[in-house]
Structure formats: structure tokens, C-alpha cells
Amino acid sequence: MKHEKLLSMFNAINVDPADNLNMSPEDQTFCLKVQEDFDLIMENLKDYQALFSNLEKQDRFPKSLNVLYRSLAFLPAPVISDINEKRQGAIKAFTESVLDYFSKRYNLKETDNLNIPQKPTLTYKDIVSKVISKFGNLDRAGEQFLIKEFQSNICSRRLGDKLEGAKINFTHAFFYSTSFNGNLYLSYNSRKNIESLVKAISFFETGQIADIIDSVGKTLPDCCSRDEVNFNSVYEFTGLSKVKGVKFFKNGRLDILFYSPVLAEEFFKLFDCVDVKTVKGNNR
């Protein structure tokens, strides 16, 4: 009985976190596909190295291939160091593919700092285990990153934000520039702000950090395309049930409009916005 309890304790300690991730079907499918490609590359490199080693031992070409010597003599001889470089490159590419996927899907910004063991038998579970050990619950970690990103790019921690009925006023949330013909457009420096805005609205609507609503981004002016900003009317979203639209002002203020004051307050609390009254009170 004691032996069984001891064994169960060791089993509990040695559990691989990746085995208990409850990974989504999308995550699992992606990781398995990348693993298959990586394994195929590593297997081919192994065969290639074995072939070259065999040829090298027999003065580069076995006697059975002498008839082809004239043709083979013109081929560049593979070098073991080149094979090793290709192997390291494959491992690096495999690691970066998995990390990049989780970084983008869950809005995690620090996956590139993870120390992943660079071994030929590397599996996606080795990588995902490192991600889990660093971030814990991926959805929760991604949510926290998304909220902090929105606070940093949109909220004004110094001047505060104003909850006003069914809308929220964000002071100095973006920057704009003037073209040679006098048109006003969002400056390239506002690109991250708009991306944060799209993610926040999508998350508030769907409750999922990975479900970015394309129509939101397409409705708003594009910083890269230098779309002229319409300061006279609201950019209204279609198909959304919580967020009605966004309005830009020439002084850099941005308003998010909701379908009810209750929803506006819910968004305000979710993203931990600083009330302008609180900021003014602290400045007294």
C-alpha cells in the first residue's frame, strides 16, 4: 500500500505539463503539423549524413559507382559542418514556429525569452511545457497582457479617462499627421494604439483573446494606408452587440461608444481604466 502511494507521488511529480494542457484542437493540429515537418527534415538530414560518412570511408565513392565518377566528380562534396548547421537551423526554425504561434494566438509578448533545449529529439511538448511553466494558464496570461497593452497604448494614466453614459472618453489616445493637401490621417506611431483598440473591442465582444474581429479593423482608418480620418462622424461597427463604434477628435481624444451605459461601465472596469475624477482628486 505504501509502495503504491509512493509510486503515485513520483508519478504526480513527473507529469509533463504539456500532457495536461487541454490544448484546443487548433493548437494541437498546428503543433502536430509542425512536428511532422520537423521530424521529416531531421530524418532526411540523418540519412544524408549517413550516406556521406559511408562515401567518405570509401575514398568518397564506392567502386560500384566508378562508372558514374565523371558525373559525380562535378558535384560539390557535402561537408559534415554544413549538415550540422542545417540541423541547428531546423531546430531553431521549429522552436520559433511553435513559440511564434503561441505568442500571436495568446498575445504573449515574452516567449522569445524562453530557454528551449536545442536537441535533435525536440518535441512540441518540450516547447509548450516551457511556455506553460512561464505563463501558467495561457488564456489568462494573454488576457492580462492584452489589458496591460490597452492601458499602455490607449488609457491615460496621468490625465485619466471619462465614463460618460454609454461611452468612454480616452484623452490623447492617438496621433495624426497632415498630408500636403491638408488631409488629416493617423500617424504611423498610432499603429500600435489602433491594434490594441481592435484587440480590446474583439475581446470584450467575444470573451476570447484569439478571436480578433476583422470587421473592426477594416472599419477604422488604417495608419499604413494613410486613410483620411473623419472627425465629423462615428465609425460604426456592424454585427457587434456590445460596442457601437469609435469616434476620433482632432485633439487626440478617442471615444468608444457602447449600446448601453451598463456595457460602457463593464468595459471601463474590465480594462481597469483610471477615472479622470480620481486623477484630478490626486492632483489637488
MIDOSE-1310 file (N, C-alpha, C; in nm, 2 decimals, decimal comma, always signed):
residues 284
mkhe	+0,08/-0,12/+0,00/+0,00/+0,00/+0,00/+0,09/+0,13/+0,00; +0,19/+0,13/+0,09/+0,28/+0,24/+0,10/+0,36/+0,26/-0,03; +0,39/+0,14/-0,09/+0,46/+0,14/-0,22/+0,38/+0,21/-0,33; +0,25/+0,18/-0,33/+0,16/+0,24/-0,43/+0,15/+0,39/-0,41
klls	+0,14/+0,43/-0,29/+0,13/+0,57/-0,26/+0,25/+0,65/-0,30; +0,37/+0,58/-0,27/+0,50/+0,65/-0,31/+0,51/+0,66/-0,46; +0,47/+0,55/-0,53/+0,47/+0,55/-0,67/+0,38/+0,66/-0,73; +0,26/+0,67/-0,67/+0,17/+0,77/-0,72/+0,22/+0,91/-0,70
mfna	+0,30/+0,93/-0,59/+0,36/+1,06/-0,56/+0,47/+1,10/-0,67; +0,55/+1,00/-0,70/+0,65/+1,02/-0,81/+0,59/+1,05/-0,94; +0,48/+0,97/-0,97/+0,41/+1,00/-1,10/+0,36/+1,14/-1,11; +0,30/+1,19/-0,99/+0,25/+1,32/-0,99/+0,36/+1,42/-1,01
invd	+0,48/+1,40/-0,96/+0,59/+1,49/-0,97/+0,64/+1,50/-1,11; +0,64/+1,38/-1,18/+0,70/+1,37/-1,31/+0,60/+1,39/-1,43; +0,48/+1,44/-1,40/+0,39/+1,47/-1,50/+0,44/+1,58/-1,59; +0,43/+1,56/-1,72/+0,47/+1,66/-1,82/+0,36/+1,76/-1,83
padn	+0,38/+1,89/-1,80/+0,27/+1,99/-1,81/+0,20/+1,99/-1,95; +0,27/+1,96/-2,05/+0,21/+1,96/-2,19/+0,11/+1,85/-2,20; +0,12/+1,74/-2,12/+0,02/+1,64/-2,13/-0,11/+1,67/-2,07; -0,11/+1,78/-1,99/-0,24/+1,82/-1,92/-0,28/+1,96/-1,95
lnms	-0,25/+2,00/-2,07/-0,28/+2,14/-2,12/-0,43/+2,16/-2,16; -0,49/+2,05/-2,19/-0,62/+2,06/-2,25/-0,62/+2,16/-2,37; -0,52/+2,13/-2,45/-0,50/+2,22/-2,57/-0,62/+2,22/-2,66; -0,64/+2,33/-2,72/-0,75/+2,34/-2,81/-0,72/+2,25/-2,94
pedq	-0,82/+2,21/-3,01/-0,80/+2,13/-3,14/-0,71/+2,21/-3,23; -0,73/+2,34/-3,24/-0,65/+2,43/-3,33/-0,50/+2,42/-3,29; -0,48/+2,44/-3,16/-0,34/+2,43/-3,11/-0,27/+2,30/-3,14; -0,35/+2,19/-3,11/-0,30/+2,06/-3,13/-0,27/+2,03/-3,28
tfcl	-0,36/+2,07/-3,36/-0,34/+2,05/-3,51/-0,22/+2,12/-3,56; -0,20/+2,25/-3,52/-0,08/+2,32/-3,56/+0,05/+2,26/-3,52; +0,05/+2,22/-3,39/+0,18/+2,17/-3,33/+0,21/+2,03/-3,39; +0,11/+1,95/-3,42/+0,14/+1,82/-3,48/+0,19/+1,83/-3,62
kvqe	+0,14/+1,93/-3,69/+0,18/+1,95/-3,83/+0,32/+2,00/-3,84; +0,36/+2,09/-3,75/+0,50/+2,14/-3,75/+0,59/+2,03/-3,70; +0,54/+1,95/-3,61/+0,63/+1,84/-3,56/+0,66/+1,74/-3,67; +0,55/+1,71/-3,75/+0,57/+1,62/-3,86/+0,68/+1,67/-3,96
dfdl	+0,67/+1,80/-3,99/+0,76/+1,86/-4,09/+0,90/+1,86/-4,03; +0,91/+1,89/-3,90/+1,05/+1,89/-3,83/+1,11/+1,75/-3,83; +1,03/+1,65/-3,80/+1,08/+1,51/-3,79/+1,12/+1,46/-3,93; +1,05/+1,50/-4,03/+1,09/+1,46/-4,17/+1,22/+1,53/-4,20
imen	+1,24/+1,65/-4,17/+1,37/+1,72/-4,20/+1,48/+1,65/-4,13; +1,47/+1,63/-4,00/+1,57/+1,57/-3,92/+1,61/+1,43/-3,97; +1,50/+1,35/-4,01/+1,53/+1,21/-4,06/+1,61/+1,22/-4,19; +1,57/+1,31/-4,28/+1,64/+1,33/-4,40/+1,79/+1,37/-4,38
lkdy	+1,81/+1,46/-4,29/+1,95/+1,50/-4,26/+2,03/+1,39/-4,20; +1,96/+1,30/-4,12/+2,03/+1,18/-4,07/+2,07/+1,09/-4,18; +1,98/+1,06/-4,27/+2,02/+0,98/-4,38/+2,13/+1,04/-4,47; +2,12/+1,17/-4,49/+2,22/+1,23/-4,57/+2,36/+1,22/-4,51
qalf	+2,36/+1,24/-4,38/+2,49/+1,23/-4,31/+2,55/+1,09/-4,31; +2,46/+0,99/-4,30/+2,50/+0,85/-4,30/+2,56/+0,82/-4,44; +2,49/+0,87/-4,54/+2,54/+0,84/-4,68/+2,67/+0,90/-4,70; +2,69/+1,03/-4,66/+2,82/+1,09/-4,68/+2,93/+1,03/-4,60
snle	+2,90/+0,98/-4,48/+3,00/+0,92/-4,39/+3,04/+0,79/-4,46; +2,95/+0,72/-4,52/+2,98/+0,59/-4,59/+3,07/+0,62/-4,71; +3,04/+0,72/-4,79/+3,12/+0,75/-4,90/+3,26/+0,80/-4,87; +3,27/+0,87/-4,75/+3,39/+0,92/-4,71/+3,49/+0,81/-4,67
kqdr	+3,43/+0,71/-4,61/+3,52/+0,59/-4,57/+3,57/+0,51/-4,69; +3,50/+0,53/-4,80/+3,54/+0,45/-4,92/+3,61/+0,54/-5,02; +3,69/+0,63/-4,97/+3,76/+0,73/-5,06/+3,65/+0,81/-5,14; +3,56/+0,85/-5,08/+3,45/+0,93/-5,13/+3,35/+0,86/-5,22
fpks	+3,39/+0,77/-5,30/+3,29/+0,70/-5,39/+3,32/+0,55/-5,38; +3,22/+0,47/-5,36/+3,24/+0,32/-5,36/+3,26/+0,27/-5,51; +3,33/+0,16/-5,52/+3,37/+0,11/-5,65/+3,25/+0,09/-5,74; +3,14/+0,05/-5,68/+3,02/+0,03/-5,76/+2,97/+0,15/-5,84
lnvl	+3,02/+0,27/-5,79/+2,98/+0,40/-5,85/+3,09/+0,45/-5,95; +3,20/+0,37/-5,97/+3,30/+0,43/-6,05/+3,26/+0,46/-6,19; +3,16/+0,39/-6,24/+3,11/+0,42/-6,37/+3,05/+0,56/-6,38; +3,01/+0,61/-6,27/+2,94/+0,74/-6,26/+3,04/+0,85/-6,21
yrsl	+3,17/+0,81/-6,20/+3,26/+0,90/-6,13/+3,27/+1,03/-6,21; +3,27/+1,03/-6,34/+3,29/+1,16/-6,41/+3,18/+1,25/-6,38; +3,06/+1,20/-6,37/+2,94/+1,29/-6,34/+2,95/+1,33/-6,19; +2,97/+1,24/-6,10/+2,97/+1,27/-5,96/+3,09/+1,36/-5,92
aflp	+3,20/+1,36/-6,00/+3,31/+1,44/-5,96/+3,28/+1,59/-5,97; +3,18/+1,63/-6,05/+3,14/+1,77/-6,06/+3,05/+1,82/-5,95; +3,00/+1,72/-5,87/+2,91/+1,76/-5,77/+2,98/+1,81/-5,65; +2,94/+1,92/-5,58/+3,01/+1,96/-5,46/+3,00/+1,86/-5,35
apvi	+3,11/+1,84/-5,29/+3,11/+1,74/-5,18/+3,04/+1,80/-5,05; +2,95/+1,73/-4,99/+2,88/+1,78/-4,87/+2,98/+1,78/-4,76; +2,97/+1,87/-4,67/+3,06/+1,88/-4,55/+2,97/+1,86/-4,43; +3,03/+1,78/-4,33/+2,96/+1,75/-4,21/+2,92/+1,88/-4,14
sdin	+3,00/+1,98/-4,13/+2,97/+2,10/-4,06/+2,85/+2,17/-4,12; +2,83/+2,15/-4,26/+2,71/+2,21/-4,33/+2,59/+2,14/-4,28; +2,60/+2,00/-4,26/+2,48/+1,93/-4,22/+2,45/+1,97/-4,08; +2,55/+1,99/-3,99/+2,52/+2,03/-3,85/+2,46/+2,17/-3,85
ekrq	+2,50/+2,25/-3,94/+2,44/+2,39/-3,95/+2,29/+2,38/-3,99; +2,27/+2,29/-4,09/+2,13/+2,27/-4,13/+2,04/+2,21/-4,02; +2,10/+2,12/-3,94/+2,03/+2,06/-3,83/+1,99/+2,17/-3,72; +2,09/+2,25/-3,69/+2,07/+2,36/-3,59/+1,97/+2,46/-3,65
gaik	+1,97/+2,48/-3,78/+1,88/+2,58/-3,84/+1,74/+2,52/-3,83; +1,72/+2,39/-3,85/+1,59/+2,32/-3,85/+1,53/+2,33/-3,70; +1,62/+2,30/-3,61/+1,58/+2,31/-3,47/+1,53/+2,45/-3,43; +1,61/+2,55/-3,47/+1,58/+2,69/-3,44/+1,44/+2,73/-3,51
afte	+1,43/+2,69/-3,64/+1,30/+2,72/-3,71/+1,18/+2,66/-3,64; +1,20/+2,53/-3,60/+1,09/+2,46/-3,54/+1,05/+2,52/-3,41; +1,15/+2,56/-3,33/+1,12/+2,62/-3,20/+1,05/+2,76/-3,22; +1,10/+2,84/-3,31/+1,05/+2,97/-3,33/+0,91/+2,96/-3,39
svld	+0,88/+2,86/-3,47/+0,74/+2,84/-3,53/+0,64/+2,82/-3,42; +0,67/+2,73/-3,33/+0,58/+2,70/-3,22/+0,56/+2,82/-3,12; +0,68/+2,88/-3,09/+0,67/+3,00/-3,00/+0,60/+3,11/-3,06; +0,62/+3,14/-3,19/+0,55/+3,25/-3,26/+0,40/+3,23/-3,27
yfsk	+0,36/+3,10/-3,29/+0,22/+3,07/-3,29/+0,15/+3,10/-3,16; +0,21/+3,06/-3,05/+0,15/+3,08/-2,92/+0,16/+3,23/-2,88; +0,27/+3,29/-2,92/+0,28/+3,44/-2,89/+0,17/+3,52/-2,96; +0,14/+3,49/-3,08/+0,04/+3,56/-3,16/-0,10/+3,52/-3,11
rynl	-0,12/+3,39/-3,10/-0,26/+3,34/-3,06/-0,30/+3,39/-2,92; -0,21/+3,39/-2,83/-0,25/+3,43/-2,69/-0,19/+3,56/-2,65; -0,14/+3,64/-2,75/-0,10/+3,78/-2,72/+0,01/+3,78/-2,61; +0,10/+3,68/-2,61/+0,21/+3,67/-2,52/+0,33/+3,74/-2,58
ketd	+0,39/+3,83/-2,51/+0,50/+3,91/-2,56/+0,64/+3,86/-2,52; +0,65/+3,76/-2,44/+0,78/+3,73/-2,38/+0,83/+3,59/-2,41; +0,76/+3,53/-2,51/+0,80/+3,39/-2,55/+0,94/+3,38/-2,60; +0,99/+3,49/-2,66/+1,13/+3,48/-2,72/+1,24/+3,48/-2,62
nlni	+1,20/+3,50/-2,49/+1,30/+3,49/-2,38/+1,31/+3,35/-2,32; +1,23/+3,26/-2,37/+1,23/+3,13/-2,31/+1,35/+3,05/-2,35; +1,41/+2,97/-2,26/+1,53/+2,89/-2,29/+1,48/+2,75/-2,32; +1,48/+2,72/-2,45/+1,43/+2,59/-2,50/+1,55/+2,50/-2,53
pqkp	+1,55/+2,37/-2,48/+1,67/+2,28/-2,51/+1,68/+2,25/-2,66; +1,80/+2,28/-2,71/+1,82/+2,26/-2,86/+1,87/+2,11/-2,88; +1,78/+2,02/-2,88/+1,82/+1,88/-2,90/+1,75/+1,82/-3,02; +1,82/+1,73/-3,09/+1,76/+1,67/-3,22/+1,62/+1,60/-3,20
tlty	+1,60/+1,55/-3,08/+1,47/+1,48/-3,05/+1,37/+1,58/-2,99; +1,39/+1,71/-3,01/+1,30/+1,81/-2,96/+1,15/+1,78/-3,01; +1,06/+1,80/-2,91/+0,92/+1,78/-2,95/+0,84/+1,91/-2,91; +0,72/+1,93/-2,97/+0,65/+2,05/-2,95/+0,61/+2,05/-2,80
kdiv	+0,59/+1,93/-2,74/+0,56/+1,93/-2,59/+0,67/+1,99/-2,51; +0,80/+1,97/-2,55/+0,91/+2,03/-2,48/+0,89/+2,19/-2,48; +0,85/+2,24/-2,59/+0,84/+2,38/-2,61/+0,72/+2,44/-2,53; +0,60/+2,37/-2,55/+0,48/+2,41/-2,49/+0,49/+2,40/-2,34
skvi	+0,56/+2,30/-2,29/+0,58/+2,29/-2,14/+0,65/+2,41/-2,09; +0,75/+2,46/-2,16/+0,82/+2,58/-2,12/+0,73/+2,70/-2,12; +0,65/+2,71/-2,22/+0,55/+2,82/-2,23/+0,46/+2,82/-2,11; +0,40/+2,70/-2,08/+0,31/+2,68/-1,97/+0,38/+2,71/-1,83
skfg	+0,50/+2,66/-1,81/+0,57/+2,69/-1,69/+0,60/+2,83/-1,67; +0,61/+2,91/-1,78/+0,64/+3,05/-1,76/+0,51/+3,13/-1,74; +0,40/+3,10/-1,82/+0,28/+3,18/-1,82/+0,16/+3,12/-1,75; +0,17/+2,99/-1,72/+0,06/+2,93/-1,65/-0,06/+2,91/-1,74
nldr	-0,17/+2,96/-1,71/-0,29/+2,95/-1,79/-0,27/+3,05/-1,91; -0,27/+3,00/-2,03/-0,24/+3,08/-2,15/-0,34/+3,18/-2,17; -0,47/+3,14/-2,16/-0,58/+3,24/-2,18/-0,57/+3,35/-2,08; -0,55/+3,31/-1,96/-0,55/+3,42/-1,85/-0,43/+3,51/-1,87
ageq	-0,31/+3,45/-1,90/-0,19/+3,53/-1,92/-0,21/+3,62/-2,04; -0,27/+3,57/-2,15/-0,29/+3,65/-2,27/-0,39/+3,77/-2,24; -0,49/+3,74/-2,16/-0,59/+3,84/-2,12/-0,52/+3,95/-2,04; -0,43/+3,92/-1,95/-0,36/+4,02/-1,87/-0,27/+4,10/-1,96
flik	-0,20/+4,04/-2,06/-0,11/+4,11/-2,15/-0,20/+4,21/-2,23; -0,31/+4,16/-2,28/-0,40/+4,24/-2,36/-0,45/+4,36/-2,29; -0,49/+4,34/-2,16/-0,54/+4,45/-2,08/-0,42/+4,56/-2,05; -0,30/+4,51/-2,02/-0,19/+4,60/-2,00/-0,15/+4,67/-2,12
efqs	-0,16/+4,60/-2,24/-0,13/+4,67/-2,36/-0,23/+4,78/-2,39; -0,36/+4,76/-2,37/-0,46/+4,86/-2,39/-0,44/+4,98/-2,30; -0,41/+4,95/-2,17/-0,38/+5,05/-2,07/-0,26/+5,14/-2,12; -0,16/+5,07/-2,16/-0,03/+5,14/-2,20/-0,06/+5,23/-2,33
nics	-0,13/+5,18/-2,43/-0,15/+5,25/-2,56/-0,26/+5,34/-2,57; -0,37/+5,31/-2,49/-0,49/+5,39/-2,50/-0,53/+5,47/-2,38; -0,52/+5,41/-2,26/-0,56/+5,48/-2,14/-0,46/+5,59/-2,10; -0,51/+5,69/-2,04/-0,42/+5,80/-1,99/-0,41/+5,78/-1,84
rrlg	-0,30/+5,72/-1,79/-0,28/+5,70/-1,65/-0,25/+5,84/-1,58; -0,21/+5,94/-1,66/-0,18/+6,07/-1,60/-0,30/+6,16/-1,60; -0,38/+6,16/-1,71/-0,49/+6,25/-1,72/-0,62/+6,18/-1,69; -0,62/+6,05/-1,69/-0,75/+5,98/-1,66/-0,84/+5,97/-1,78
dkle	-0,94/+5,88/-1,77/-1,04/+5,85/-1,87/-1,18/+5,88/-1,81; -1,27/+5,91/-1,90/-1,40/+5,96/-1,85/-1,51/+5,86/-1,90; -1,58/+5,81/-1,80/-1,70/+5,72/-1,83/-1,82/+5,82/-1,83; -1,88/+5,83/-1,95/-1,99/+5,92/-1,96/-2,11/+5,85/-2,03
gaki	-2,20/+5,80/-1,95/-2,32/+5,73/-2,00/-2,28/+5,61/-2,08; -2,32/+5,60/-2,21/-2,29/+5,48/-2,29/-2,16/+5,50/-2,37; -2,07/+5,58/-2,32/-1,94/+5,60/-2,39/-1,83/+5,63/-2,30; -1,70/+5,60/-2,34/-1,59/+5,63/-2,26/-1,49/+5,72/-2,34
nfth	-1,45/+5,83/-2,28/-1,36/+5,93/-2,34/-1,21/+5,89/-2,30; -1,13/+5,87/-2,40/-0,99/+5,84/-2,38/-0,91/+5,96/-2,43; -0,84/+6,03/-2,34/-0,76/+6,15/-2,38/-0,63/+6,12/-2,44; -0,59/+6,18/-2,55/-0,46/+6,16/-2,62/-0,44/+6,01/-2,65
affy	-0,53/+5,95/-2,71/-0,52/+5,81/-2,74/-0,46/+5,78/-2,87; -0,44/+5,88/-2,96/-0,38/+5,86/-3,09/-0,31/+5,99/-3,13; -0,24/+5,98/-3,24/-0,17/+6,10/-3,30/-0,21/+6,10/-3,45; -0,22/+6,22/-3,51/-0,24/+6,23/-3,65/-0,15/+6,33/-3,72
stsf	-0,14/+6,31/-3,85/-0,05/+6,40/-3,93/-0,13/+6,46/-4,04; -0,07/+6,57/-4,10/-0,14/+6,64/-4,21/-0,06/+6,61/-4,34; -0,13/+6,57/-4,44/-0,07/+6,55/-4,57/-0,05/+6,68/-4,65; +0,01/+6,68/-4,76/+0,05/+6,80/-4,83/-0,08/+6,87/-4,88
ngnl	-0,19/+6,80/-4,90/-0,31/+6,87/-4,95/-0,41/+6,90/-4,83; -0,35/+6,89/-4,71/-0,43/+6,93/-4,59/-0,52/+6,82/-4,53; -0,52/+6,70/-4,58/-0,60/+6,59/-4,52/-0,53/+6,54/-4,39; -0,61/+6,50/-4,30/-0,56/+6,45/-4,17/-0,57/+6,30/-4,17
ylsy	-0,46/+6,23/-4,12/-0,47/+6,09/-4,12/-0,39/+6,04/-3,99; -0,42/+5,92/-3,95/-0,35/+5,87/-3,83/-0,20/+5,85/-3,86; -0,12/+5,90/-3,77/+0,03/+5,88/-3,79/+0,07/+5,73/-3,77; +0,18/+5,70/-3,83/+0,23/+5,56/-3,82/+0,25/+5,52/-3,67
nsrk	+0,29/+5,62/-3,59/+0,31/+5,59/-3,45/+0,18/+5,55/-3,38; +0,07/+5,57/-3,44/-0,06/+5,53/-3,38/-0,10/+5,38/-3,41; -0,01/+5,32/-3,49/-0,05/+5,18/-3,54/-0,07/+5,09/-3,42; +0,02/+5,09/-3,32/+0,00/+5,00/-3,21/-0,12/+5,03/-3,12
nies	-0,15/+5,16/-3,12/-0,27/+5,20/-3,05/-0,40/+5,15/-3,11; -0,40/+5,15/-3,24/-0,52/+5,10/-3,32/-0,53/+4,95/-3,30; -0,41/+4,88/-3,31/-0,41/+4,74/-3,29/-0,46/+4,70/-3,15; -0,42/+4,77/-3,05/-0,47/+4,75/-2,91/-0,62/+4,77/-2,90
lvka	-0,67/+4,87/-2,97/-0,81/+4,91/-2,97/-0,89/+4,79/-3,03; -0,84/+4,74/-3,15/-0,91/+4,63/-3,22/-0,92/+4,51/-3,13; -0,80/+4,47/-3,07/-0,80/+4,36/-2,98/-0,89/+4,37/-2,86; -0,89/+4,49/-2,80/-0,97/+4,51/-2,68/-1,12/+4,50/-2,71
isff	-1,16/+4,56/-2,82/-1,30/+4,55/-2,86/-1,34/+4,41/-2,90; -1,25/+4,34/-2,97/-1,28/+4,20/-3,00/-1,29/+4,11/-2,88; -1,20/+4,13/-2,78/-1,21/+4,05/-2,66/-1,33/+4,08/-2,58; -1,37/+4,21/-2,57/-1,49/+4,25/-2,50/-1,62/+4,19/-2,56
etgq	-1,62/+4,18/-2,69/-1,73/+4,12/-2,77/-1,74/+3,97/-2,75; -1,63/+3,90/-2,77/-1,63/+3,76/-2,78/-1,59/+3,69/-2,65; -1,51/+3,75/-2,57/-1,46/+3,69/-2,45/-1,34/+3,60/-2,47; -1,29/+3,60/-2,60/-1,18/+3,52/-2,64/-1,06/+3,61/-2,69
iadi	-0,94/+3,60/-2,64/-0,83/+3,68/-2,68/-0,79/+3,65/-2,82; -0,81/+3,53/-2,87/-0,76/+3,49/-3,00/-0,86/+3,53/-3,11; -0,98/+3,56/-3,08/-1,08/+3,59/-3,18/-1,08/+3,74/-3,22; -0,99/+3,78/-3,31/-0,99/+3,92/-3,35/-1,09/+3,94/-3,46
idsv	-1,18/+4,04/-3,44/-1,29/+4,06/-3,53/-1,24/+4,15/-3,65; -1,23/+4,09/-3,77/-1,17/+4,16/-3,88/-1,25/+4,29/-3,92; -1,38/+4,28/-3,90/-1,46/+4,40/-3,95/-1,43/+4,52/-3,86; -1,38/+4,50/-3,74/-1,35/+4,62/-3,66/-1,23/+4,69/-3,71
gktl	-1,12/+4,62/-3,74/-1,00/+4,68/-3,80/-1,03/+4,74/-3,94; -1,12/+4,67/-4,02/-1,14/+4,73/-4,15/-1,23/+4,85/-4,15; -1,31/+4,87/-4,04/-1,39/+4,99/-4,03/-1,31/+5,11/-3,99; -1,21/+5,09/-3,90/-1,13/+5,20/-3,85/-1,03/+5,25/-3,96
pdcc	-0,98/+5,37/-3,96/-0,88/+5,42/-4,05/-0,75/+5,35/-4,04; -0,69/+5,32/-4,15/-0,56/+5,24/-4,15/-0,44/+5,34/-4,15; -0,35/+5,32/-4,05/-0,23/+5,40/-4,04/-0,14/+5,39/-4,15; -0,12/+5,26/-4,20/-0,03/+5,23/-4,30/-0,08/+5,28/-4,44
srde	-0,21/+5,28/-4,46/-0,26/+5,32/-4,59/-0,29/+5,47/-4,59; -0,26/+5,54/-4,48/-0,28/+5,68/-4,47/-0,43/+5,72/-4,51; -0,52/+5,65/-4,45/-0,66/+5,68/-4,47/-0,70/+5,81/-4,40; -0,77/+5,90/-4,47/-0,81/+6,02/-4,41/-0,90/+6,00/-4,29
vnfn	-0,88/+6,07/-4,18/-0,97/+6,05/-4,06/-1,09/+6,14/-4,07; -1,21/+6,08/-4,05/-1,33/+6,15/-4,05/-1,36/+6,19/-3,90; -1,34/+6,32/-3,87/-1,36/+6,37/-3,74/-1,51/+6,41/-3,71; -1,59/+6,40/-3,81/-1,73/+6,46/-3,80/-1,83/+6,35/-3,76
svye	-1,80/+6,22/-3,79/-1,90/+6,12/-3,75/-1,83/+6,00/-3,69; -1,92/+5,91/-3,64/-1,87/+5,79/-3,57/-1,84/+5,68/-3,67; -1,73/+5,61/-3,64/-1,70/+5,49/-3,72/-1,78/+5,37/-3,66; -1,90/+5,34/-3,72/-1,99/+5,24/-3,66/-1,95/+5,10/-3,70
ftgl	-1,96/+5,01/-3,61/-1,93/+4,87/-3,64/-2,06/+4,79/-3,67; -2,05/+4,70/-3,76/-2,17/+4,62/-3,79/-2,16/+4,48/-3,74; -2,26/+4,42/-3,69/-2,26/+4,28/-3,64/-2,22/+4,27/-3,49; -2,18/+4,38/-3,43/-2,14/+4,37/-3,29/-2,26/+4,40/-3,20
skvk	-2,26/+4,34/-3,08/-2,38/+4,35/-2,99/-2,35/+4,44/-2,87; -2,22/+4,47/-2,84/-2,18/+4,55/-2,73/-2,13/+4,69/-2,76; -2,03/+4,69/-2,86/-1,97/+4,81/-2,90/-2,03/+4,87/-3,02; -2,08/+4,99/-3,02/-2,14/+5,05/-3,13/-2,05/+5,11/-3,23
gvkf	-1,94/+5,18/-3,18/-1,85/+5,24/-3,27/-1,74/+5,32/-3,20; -1,66/+5,39/-3,28/-1,55/+5,47/-3,23/-1,55/+5,61/-3,29; -1,52/+5,72/-3,22/-1,52/+5,85/-3,27/-1,38/+5,91/-3,24; -1,32/+5,98/-3,34/-1,19/+6,04/-3,32/-1,21/+6,19/-3,31
fkng	-1,12/+6,26/-3,24/-1,13/+6,41/-3,22/-0,99/+6,46/-3,26; -0,99/+6,59/-3,30/-0,87/+6,65/-3,35/-0,76/+6,67/-3,24; -0,81/+6,67/-3,12/-0,72/+6,70/-3,00/-0,65/+6,56/-2,95; -0,68/+6,45/-3,03/-0,62/+6,33/-2,99/-0,71/+6,24/-2,91
rldi	-0,83/+6,29/-2,87/-0,92/+6,22/-2,79/-0,99/+6,11/-2,87; -1,02/+6,00/-2,81/-1,09/+5,89/-2,88/-1,20/+5,84/-2,79; -1,32/+5,83/-2,84/-1,44/+5,78/-2,77/-1,48/+5,64/-2,82; -1,51/+5,55/-2,73/-1,57/+5,42/-2,76/-1,71/+5,43/-2,72
lfys	-1,80/+5,40/-2,81/-1,95/+5,41/-2,79/-2,01/+5,27/-2,77; -2,09/+5,25/-2,67/-2,15/+5,12/-2,64/-2,30/+5,13/-2,66; -2,36/+5,01/-2,66/-2,51/+5,01/-2,67/-2,59/+5,04/-2,54; -2,51/+5,05/-2,43/-2,58/+5,09/-2,31/-2,48/+5,13/-2,21
pvla	-2,52/+5,22/-2,11/-2,42/+5,26/-2,00/-2,37/+5,14/-1,92; -2,45/+5,04/-1,91/-2,40/+4,92/-1,83/-2,28/+4,86/-1,90; -2,29/+4,85/-2,03/-2,18/+4,79/-2,11/-2,05/+4,88/-2,10; -2,07/+5,01/-2,11/-1,96/+5,10/-2,10/-1,89/+5,09/-1,97
eeff	-1,97/+5,07/-1,86/-1,91/+5,06/-1,73/-1,84/+4,93/-1,71; -1,89/+4,82/-1,78/-1,83/+4,69/-1,77/-1,69/+4,69/-1,84; -1,68/+4,76/-1,96/-1,56/+4,78/-2,03/-1,46/+4,86/-1,95; -1,51/+4,96/-1,88/-1,43/+5,05/-1,80/-1,36/+4,98/-1,69
klfd	-1,44/+4,89/-1,63/-1,38/+4,81/-1,51/-1,29/+4,70/-1,56; -1,33/+4,63/-1,67/-1,25/+4,52/-1,73/-1,11/+4,56/-1,76; -1,09/+4,68/-1,82/-0,96/+4,73/-1,86/-0,90/+4,82/-1,75; -0,96/+4,83/-1,64/-0,91/+4,90/-1,52/-0,87/+5,04/-1,56
cvdv	-0,96/+5,11/-1,63/-0,94/+5,25/-1,67/-0,93/+5,34/-1,55; -0,85/+5,44/-1,55/-0,84/+5,54/-1,44/-0,94/+5,65/-1,46; -1,03/+5,67/-1,37/-1,13/+5,77/-1,38/-1,07/+5,91/-1,37; -1,11/+6,00/-1,46/-1,05/+6,13/-1,46/-1,07/+6,21/-1,33
ktvk	-1,18/+6,18/-1,26/-1,21/+6,24/-1,13/-1,11/+6,20/-1,03; -1,07/+6,07/-1,03/-0,97/+6,02/-0,94/-0,83/+6,09/-0,96; -0,80/+6,11/-1,09/-0,67/+6,17/-1,12/-0,67/+6,32/-1,07; -0,78/+6,39/-1,10/-0,79/+6,53/-1,05/-0,79/+6,54/-0,90
gnnr	-0,85/+6,44/-0,84/-0,85/+6,44/-0,69/-0,71/+6,42/-0,63; -0,63/+6,34/-0,70/-0,49/+6,31/-0,65/-0,40/+6,43/-0,68; -0,44/+6,52/-0,78/-0,36/+6,63/-0,81/-0,38/+6,75/-0,72; -0,48/+6,74/-0,64/-0,51/+6,86/-0,55/-0,41/+6,87/-0,44
